[in-house]
Amino acid sequence: MNCIRRLLLTSGTSLLLVAGICLATVPANAAVTPAAPLQEEMQYLTASQLAEEEHLMAVLWIQRSAEYRALSYQAYNLATMEVDKAIEQRRKEEKKKLSEQKRSLRPLAVVLDIDDTIVSNAPMQVHYLEHPEARANFNAWEQWILQQNELIPGAGDFLKHADKHGVQIFYVTARGPQDKEATIRFLQKAGLPFPDATHLLMNDRSGSKMKNFARLARRYDIICYLGDNAGDFPIGAVREDNEISYKKEAGEIKSGSETTKSSDTEAKHKFIREKNETAAEPGTELQTGKDKTKMMLDIAAMLKHDKNAKRNRIVDGYKRDFGTKFILLPNPLYGDWENNLAKNYRKLPSAQHIALRKAALKSPPVTAGKKT
């Protein structure tokens, strides 16, 4: 046993000596490759990763909480009640129509969004948390559509109930035309009613569903609309772009090779404002001569143009319709409310997303403590 111990000690000493020699031969200024866990930790701390991590609690709430399931059941129970009331009312109208020989009544229908209204995208959000670069990968999104199998609680039962009672079902989605075939295949695989091109209305690239809503309203009596976004209802709460404001630096403001003093006449100031308003996309030179994406955002100015107050007022105007005509499902993951914080919000760097989100928070008023 002592011999074995000596052998092990001798071998260990030799290994340490060899390691020391190897380290000694490494130049002082040479880059040392960190261990894999350290690399992962450093990547975790990037702005892109941090922006994704802000969704972590929302994803967990959807996937784990009983409250999310209860709210989903509640939404679809309300929708079922509306369908039953409409069917009963239709029976009365049909009897009256027969007695008075009136023209035919329009068919009954319900209109639903798809993503996070019928099917949960939380698993895909988990994938984005682990692989932020996948957001720009259309193939990953298309594959996800085909693999979707997690219907939101209550959705399947409601759709079957509506179909059983002769109610038409229309899926009005923000997905683009390129997703149409994959979406139809998903509807078919999930066994949902009306999985065809007639009942699936895609985004017309305007970002608004209002045209599709108007087209359906002309031909059908819509019982109710279901969605997870205010834009999923025909109330005009559409996504709007806001102007991005950048902080002006004191001193000179450059425009190409021409230099203009900031204290010049109002005409020159007007010229500069107009140039700012028509500035090119990120990556071009503005009047300060700086890359637009590297200029410091004027967060306060951006939030003054936040369109969410307008959307809130629109919703307030329809407050009596929510829970009956308009049925909203919970979705803390994403929404047009966030895109309304700034123009081209989705194209802004992750660090600016974080700054905007924090600046938009409402803090309690600060009051001076009473002296005792």
N, C-alpha and C positions, 0 to 999 in steps of 0.2 A: 504493500500500500504506500509506504514512504517513497519507494522508487517511482511509483506512478505519479505521486504528488510532485516530486522533483522534476519529472519529465514534463508535466503540465506547466509548472512554473517556468521551466526553461523555455518551453515553446511559447508561452505567453510573453516572456521577456523579449524573445526574438521577434515576435510579431510587433511589439511596441517599438522596438528599435527600427525595424523595417518601415513602419508607418512614419516614425519621426524623420527618417532619411528622405522618404517620399515627400513629406510636407516641406522639408527644408529645401528641396529642389524646386518647389513651386515659387515663381516670381512673386514679389510682394504685392505688385499691382494687378496680379491675375484675378479674374472673376471666379469666385467660388460658387458652384452650383448648389443652391439650397436643397434641403430634403423635400420630398414630395408634399408632406403635410404643410410645410412652410409656404411652398408655392401656392397651394390651394388657399391658404389663409390670406396671402397677399392678393390673389385674384378676387377673393371674397370681399375685399375692402375697396374694390373699384367702384366708381360712381354708378356704372351700369348694374353691377351686382346689388349695390345698396338700394337703387331704385326698385329693383325686382323684389328685394327682401321686404319692402314696405307692403307688399301684397300678401305676405305670409299669414298674418292673422286672419285676413279675409278668406283665404283659401281654407285654412283650418276650420273656420266657423262654418263654412258651407259643407265641408266634408264630415265634420264631427258633431256639430251641435244639434240637439233636439229642437232648438228654437227655429233653426232654418227649416227643418222638415215641417214643423208646425205651421210656419208662415206659408209654406208652399201648399200644404193641404188646405189651409184657410183660403188662399187665393182660388184654388180650383173648386172648393166647396161653394164659394160665392158665385163662380162662373156656372156651376151646375144648377144652382138656384135660379139664376137668370135664364138659363136655357129652359128649365121647367116652367117658369112663369111665361116665357114667350110662347112655348108650345101650347099651353092652356089658353092663352090669349088668342093664338092663331085658330084654335078649334072654334072659339066663339066667333071670330071674324069670318071663318069659312061658312058657318051656319047662317050668319047674317048675309053673307054674299049670295048664298044660294036662294035665300028668300027674296032678296032685292035684285038678284041677277046683275050684280056689279061685275066689273072687270076682274081678271085674275089677280091674285095677290102675289107680290114678289116672294121668292124663296127666302127662307131664313138662313142665316149664316153666322159663323163666328170667325174672327180674324185673330191670328196669333203670330207673334215673333217666334223664332226657333231657338237661337243661342241664349242659354240661361233663362229661357221661358219654358221650353219643352225639354231641352236636353242641357245637362250641366257641362260646362267647359272647365270646371275646376281641375280635372286631371291634366288638361292641356296647360293650364296655368302652372301646375307643378312642374311640368316639363320646361316651361319658360323660366321658372325659378332656377332650375338646375342648368339650363342651357339658354341664356338670354339671347344668344346669337340666332336662335331658332325662330325668333319673331319675324325675321326677314326672309325666312325660308318658306316659300309657298308650298313646296312639296310636303313639308312637315305638316302644314295646315290641311292640305288635301288628304293626306293619309289619316289625319285625325278625324276628319269628317266621316271617312269610310269606316273607321274603327269605333265611332261613338256608340255606346250601348247603355249609358246611364241616364235614363229618363228622370226628370225632376219629379219628386213625390206628388202624386195626384194627377199628373199630366195624362198618362195612359188611360186611366179610368174615365177621365172627363171626355177625352176625344172619342172613346168608344161609346160613351153615353150619348153624346151629341149626334154621332153618326147613326146610332140605333134609332133615334127619333127623327131622322130625315133632315138633319141640319147640315148644310154645306160647311166645309172647313177650308179656310184659306190660310196658307202660310206666307206671310209677308216678311221677308228677311232682308237684313243689310248685307248679306253675302252678295258678291259680285256674280255676273253672268258666267264667269269661268267655273263657278262652284255648282252650277245647276245640276249637271249630270250626277256628280258625287252626292249632292243633297237628296236627289230623287232616290238614289240607291240606298241612302241611309233611311229615308222614310219607309221604303219597301221592306228593308231588313228589320226595322223596328216594328213592323206590322201596324203602322199608323194609317188612318183613313185618308183617302184621296192622295195617294203618292204619285201624282202626275204633274205634267208641266202646266196644265190649266189651273191647278190649285196652288202652284208654287210661284210666287211673284218675287223676282230678284231685285236688287238695288240697281237703279238706272244710272248709277254713278253720280247722282246729284247729292247723295248723302241724306236725302229726305224720302219718306214713304208716303208723302201727302198725295202724290199723283195716283199711286196704287190704291190708297184709301178712297179717293174720289171715284175712281173707276168702279170699285166694288159697290160703293154706296148707291150708284146709279142703277145697279141691277139687282141688288139684294137688300133685304131688311137685316141690318147687322144687329145681332143681339148684344154682343159685347166684344171688346178688344182686350187681348192679354199681352203683356210685355214686361220687360225689366227696365225700360228706359222711357222717359217722358216722350221721346220721339217715336215711340211705338203706338202712340194714340193720335187721332186726327185733331189735334188742338193747336198745332203750329209751333210747338216747342222743338224747333229743328236746331241742328248744329250750326253755329255761326263762328266765323273766324274773326279774331280780334287783332288789331295792330300791335306789333312788338315795339316797345319804346326802349331806346338805348340812352345811357347817361352821356350828356355832352361834357366834353372836357374844356376847361378854361383855356384861353389863348387862341391859337389859330385853328381854323377849320379848313381843311384842304378839299378841293374839288378838282381832281386830275392834277394838272400842273399849276392850276390857278389857286392862289392863296387869298382867303378873305378874312378880315378881322372880325371877331365876334361882336365888336362894338360898332359895326357898320350900320348903314341905314336899314329901315324896315323892309325895303324892297329886296335887299340882299338876304335878310333873314327869311323872307317869304320864299325866295328862290331856294334856299337851303332846305326849308321845310318840304317844299314840293319835291326836291330831289330825294329826300329821305323817304317820302311816301311812295315814290316810284323806284326805290332802290332794287337792285337785282337780288337774286336768291342768295342764300348763305354761301360764302366762299368768294364773293366779289368784294371790291373795295368800296367803302362808303366815304363820306366826306372827311372823316377823320383819318383816312388812309389805313385803317385797321381792318383786318379780316372780320367780317360781320359776326361769325360764330365765336370770336374771341373777345368781342366787346362786352362790357359789363351791362347786364340787363338792368333797366330801371323798373324794378319789381313793383314799386308803388304806382308808377304810371300805368303799368300793364293791368294791375288789379282794378284801377279806376274804370277800365273798359271791359271788365268782366261781365259777360252776358248772362250769368247765372241768376242775377236778380230779376232780369226780364223773364227767364224761364220759370222762376218761382211765382211771379205774378200771374203768368199764364195758367199755371197749375191751380193757383188760388181761385181763379175765375171759374174753374170746373170742379171745385171741391165737392159738390153734391153728386157728381157723376162717378167719383172714384169709389170702388166697392160695388158698383152696379154696372154701368156702361163701360167703365174703364177699370181694369183689374191689374194691379201692379204686383209683380213678384220681386223679392229682395235680391239685390245683386251689389255687393260692396266691392267687387273686383275691378270694374271699369264702367265707363259711361260717358255720355256727351257732356255731362257737367264738368268733367276734368278737361276735356278738349276745349271747352269754352274759356278756360283760364287764359289762353293766349292764342294768337294766330299761329297756325301750323304747329300746334302744341306737340303733336306726335313726332315732328321732325327735330324738335329741340334736343340738345344733349341731355343725358340723364342727370347731370349735376344741376342743370337749370330746372328740370322737372322737380327735383327735391327742393330747390330754393322756392319755387312757386308754390308748392304744396304747403310748405311751412309758413310762408308769408300770408297765405290765404286763411290760415286758422284765425278764429276769433277768440281772443283772450278775455278773461273777466276784467271788468274795470278795476283799476287800482285805486283803493281808498286809503286815506291816511288813518292810521290807528288812533284810537282815542287815548288821550293821556289819563292816567289814573292818579 
